[in-house]
């Protein structure tokens, strides 16, 4: 298991200076990143990653609303081996029929991804956990409809906001979870109140330990009131000093 940074965390800095931002990420000590919107930035991002010796094992892209071939081609160019759909709004998670339709679309996307040698996944927010379908969370109902090769990236903070214990949720989802988003704070929808890992109410170390098939723990802030580079540095330091380490490091 290793650690990555979701580049959405640094979206403002990226818009101002993409190469400089990637350089700072490497200087802080990250060796991996999780890009978003990478079709639009593939050329510049690819050059910056190469220059700073960073890799991108996973990336976020709206597979269910944009051109999948374009997404998978850009992912392949960047060395992204897992493309994760980051977001489907709350109305898609309120009944079994809609969730079945979404699962079918994602299963189809995974078949196309396989042609490029790329795995497909899904990343949750709070509403997939707030909604209950046939006695389980909408996310767990959805997981049961996915083909075996699909993976989940559980946003452990939004799981808590959605009323679930993230440690218990990860245990129930089991081997399907290959990535998690690691973030901390008060466990509310006030994103500016998010804090570096270990400084809020989320049991971050227990969360990391609960994801038994975890490949990458992805640090993320949706927003932050302080200096974002200091915030991600504090998160990485906390994880490196306290959580289980990458055996290959």
C-alpha positions as CSV (number, residue, x, y, z in Angstrom):
1,X,0.0,0.0,0.0
2,X,1.2,3.5,-0.8
3,X,0.0,7.1,-0.6
4,X,-1.2,9.4,-3.3
5,X,-2.7,12.9,-3.5
6,X,-5.9,13.7,-5.3
7,X,-5.0,16.7,-7.4
8,X,-8.5,18.2,-7.1
9,X,-7.2,19.2,-3.6
10,X,-4.8,21.6,-5.4
11,X,-7.1,22.7,-8.2
12,X,-6.6,26.4,-7.6
13,X,-2.8,26.1,-7.6
14,X,-3.0,23.8,-10.7
15,X,-4.9,26.3,-12.7
16,X,-2.3,29.0,-11.9
17,X,0.8,26.8,-12.3
18,X,0.5,23.2,-13.1
19,X,4.2,22.3,-13.5
20,X,5.1,24.3,-10.3
21,X,2.3,22.6,-8.3
22,X,3.4,19.1,-9.4
23,X,7.0,20.0,-8.4
24,X,5.8,21.1,-4.9
25,X,3.9,17.8,-4.5
26,X,7.1,15.9,-5.2
27,X,9.1,18.1,-2.9
28,X,6.6,17.4,0.0
29,X,7.3,13.7,-0.5
30,X,4.4,12.3,-2.5
31,X,5.5,9.8,-5.2
32,X,2.0,9.3,-6.7
33,X,-0.9,11.5,-7.7
34,X,-4.5,11.0,-8.6
35,X,-5.4,13.4,-11.4
36,X,-8.9,14.7,-12.2
37,X,-10.0,16.3,-15.5
38,X,-6.9,14.6,-17.1
39,X,-8.2,14.5,-20.6
40,X,-7.9,18.3,-20.8
41,X,-4.5,18.5,-19.2
42,X,-2.9,15.2,-20.3
43,X,0.1,16.6,-22.3
44,X,1.1,19.2,-19.7
45,X,0.4,16.9,-16.7
46,X,2.3,14.0,-18.3
47,X,5.4,16.1,-18.8
48,X,5.2,17.4,-15.2
49,X,4.8,14.0,-13.7
50,X,7.7,12.6,-15.8
51,X,10.0,15.5,-14.8
52,X,9.3,15.0,-11.1
53,X,9.4,11.2,-11.1
54,X,5.7,10.9,-10.1
55,X,3.2,8.2,-11.2
56,X,-0.5,8.2,-11.4
57,X,-1.9,4.8,-10.6
58,X,-5.5,6.1,-10.5
59,X,-7.4,9.0,-12.0
60,X,-10.9,10.5,-11.9
61,X,-13.0,11.0,-15.0
62,X,-16.7,11.2,-15.7
63,X,-17.0,7.9,-17.5
64,X,-20.8,7.9,-17.5
65,X,-21.2,11.4,-19.1
66,X,-18.1,11.9,-21.4
67,X,-16.4,10.1,-24.2
68,X,-15.0,6.9,-22.8
69,X,-12.5,6.2,-25.6
70,X,-11.0,9.7,-25.1
71,X,-10.8,9.2,-21.3
72,X,-9.1,5.7,-21.6
73,X,-6.7,6.9,-24.3
74,X,-5.6,9.8,-22.1
75,X,-5.3,7.5,-19.1
76,X,-3.1,5.1,-21.0
77,X,-0.9,8.0,-22.1
78,X,-0.5,9.1,-18.4
79,X,0.0,5.5,-17.1
80,X,-3.2,5.6,-15.2
81,X,-4.3,1.9,-14.7
82,X,-7.6,2.6,-12.9
83,X,-10.1,5.2,-14.0
84,X,-12.6,6.1,-11.3
85,X,-15.9,7.8,-12.0
86,X,-16.0,10.4,-9.3
87,X,-19.6,11.6,-9.0
88,X,-23.2,10.8,-9.7
89,X,-25.6,13.2,-8.0
90,X,-28.0,12.1,-5.2
91,X,-31.0,11.6,-7.5
92,X,-29.3,8.5,-9.0
93,X,-29.2,6.7,-5.7
94,X,-32.8,6.8,-4.5
95,X,-34.3,3.6,-5.9
96,X,-33.2,0.2,-7.0
97,X,-34.0,0.7,-10.7
98,X,-31.8,3.7,-11.1
99,X,-28.9,2.0,-9.3
100,X,-29.3,-1.0,-11.5
101,X,-29.1,1.2,-14.6
102,X,-26.0,2.9,-13.3
103,X,-24.3,-0.4,-12.4
104,X,-25.1,-1.7,-16.0
105,X,-23.5,1.5,-17.5
106,X,-20.4,1.1,-15.3
107,X,-20.1,-2.6,-16.1
108,X,-20.2,-1.6,-19.8
109,X,-17.5,1.1,-19.3
110,X,-15.3,-1.6,-17.6
111,X,-15.5,-3.8,-20.6
112,X,-14.4,-0.9,-22.8
113,X,-11.7,0.0,-20.3
114,X,-10.4,-3.6,-20.4
115,X,-9.7,-3.1,-24.2
116,X,-7.2,-0.5,-23.1
117,X,-5.8,-2.5,-20.2
118,X,-7.5,-0.2,-17.8
119,X,-9.6,-1.1,-14.7
120,X,-12.8,1.0,-13.8
121,X,-14.0,2.1,-10.4
122,X,-16.5,4.3,-8.6
123,X,-16.0,7.0,-5.9
124,X,-18.8,7.9,-3.4
125,X,-20.0,11.0,-1.7
126,X,-22.5,11.1,1.2
127,X,-25.7,10.4,-0.5
128,X,-24.8,6.8,-1.6
129,X,-24.6,6.1,2.2
130,X,-27.6,8.2,3.3
131,X,-29.9,6.3,0.9
132,X,-31.2,2.8,1.9
133,X,-32.1,0.2,-0.7
134,X,-33.5,-3.2,0.4
135,X,-32.1,-2.9,3.9
136,X,-28.6,-1.8,2.9
137,X,-26.9,1.4,1.9
138,X,-27.2,2.3,-1.8
139,X,-23.5,2.0,-2.2
140,X,-23.5,-1.6,-0.9
141,X,-26.6,-2.5,-3.0
142,X,-24.7,-1.0,-6.0
143,X,-21.5,-3.0,-5.2
144,X,-23.5,-6.2,-5.4
145,X,-24.5,-5.4,-9.0
146,X,-21.0,-4.7,-10.2
147,X,-18.9,-7.2,-12.3
148,X,-16.0,-8.7,-10.4
149,X,-13.3,-6.7,-12.1
150,X,-14.7,-3.3,-11.0
151,X,-13.3,-1.6,-7.9
152,X,-14.5,0.9,-5.4
153,X,-12.7,4.0,-4.1
154,X,-14.4,4.7,-0.8
155,X,-14.3,8.3,0.3
156,X,-14.1,7.5,4.0
157,X,-14.9,11.1,5.1
158,X,-18.1,11.3,3.0
159,X,-19.1,7.9,4.3
160,X,-19.0,9.3,7.8
161,X,-20.9,12.4,6.7
162,X,-23.5,10.0,5.2
163,X,-24.0,8.4,8.7
164,X,-21.9,5.3,8.3
165,X,-19.0,4.2,10.4
166,X,-16.2,4.1,7.7
167,X,-14.3,1.3,9.5
168,X,-17.4,-1.0,9.5
169,X,-18.3,0.0,6.0
170,X,-14.9,-1.0,4.7
171,X,-15.1,-4.3,6.5
172,X,-18.5,-5.0,4.8
173,X,-17.3,-4.0,1.3
174,X,-14.1,-6.1,1.7
175,X,-11.9,-6.9,-1.3
176,X,-13.8,-4.6,-3.7
177,X,-12.1,-1.6,-2.1
178,X,-8.7,-1.0,-3.7
179,X,-8.5,2.8,-3.0
180,X,-9.7,5.1,-0.3
181,X,-9.8,8.8,0.1
182,X,-8.2,9.8,3.4
183,X,-9.4,13.1,4.8
184,X,-10.2,14.4,8.3
185,X,-12.3,17.0,10.0
186,X,-15.6,17.4,11.9
187,X,-17.5,15.0,9.7
188,X,-19.9,17.6,8.4
189,X,-20.7,19.1,5.0
190,X,-18.7,22.2,5.8
191,X,-15.7,21.4,3.6
192,X,-13.7,24.4,4.7
193,X,-13.6,22.8,8.2
194,X,-11.6,19.8,6.9
195,X,-8.3,19.2,8.6
196,X,-5.1,17.3,8.0
197,X,-5.2,13.5,8.8
198,X,-5.1,12.8,12.5
199,X,-6.5,16.2,13.5
200,X,-10.3,15.6,13.2
201,X,-12.9,13.2,14.3
202,X,-12.3,10.5,11.7
203,X,-10.4,7.4,13.0
204,X,-7.9,7.7,10.1
205,X,-5.5,4.9,11.2
206,X,-8.4,2.5,11.9
207,X,-9.8,3.4,8.5
208,X,-6.6,2.6,6.7
209,X,-6.2,-0.6,8.6
210,X,-9.8,-1.7,7.8
211,X,-9.2,-1.6,4.0
212,X,-7.6,-5.0,3.8
213,X,-7.1,-5.0,0.0
214,X,-6.0,-1.4,-0.2
215,X,-3.6,-0.5,-3.0
216,X,-3.4,3.2,-2.6
217,X,-4.5,5.6,0.2
218,X,-5.3,8.9,-1.5
219,X,-5.0,12.1,0.6
220,X,-7.7,14.7,-0.3
221,X,-9.1,17.9,1.0
222,X,-12.4,19.1,-0.7
223,X,-11.4,22.5,0.7
224,X,-9.2,23.9,3.5
225,X,-9.1,27.1,5.5
226,X,-5.3,27.0,5.9
227,X,-2.3,26.7,3.5
228,X,-3.2,23.7,1.3
229,X,0.4,22.6,0.8
230,X,1.1,22.7,4.5
231,X,-2.2,20.7,5.0
232,X,-1.2,17.9,2.6
233,X,2.3,17.8,4.0
234,X,0.9,17.3,7.5
235,X,-1.4,14.6,6.3
236,X,1.4,12.7,4.6
237,X,3.7,13.0,7.6
238,X,0.9,11.7,9.9
239,X,0.3,8.7,7.7
240,X,4.0,7.9,7.2
241,X,4.7,8.2,10.9
242,X,1.7,6.2,12.1
243,X,0.1,4.0,9.5
244,X,1.4,0.8,7.9
245,X,4.0,1.4,5.4
246,X,4.4,0.4,1.7
247,X,6.4,-2.8,1.8
248,X,8.1,-1.6,-1.4
249,X,9.1,1.7,-0.1
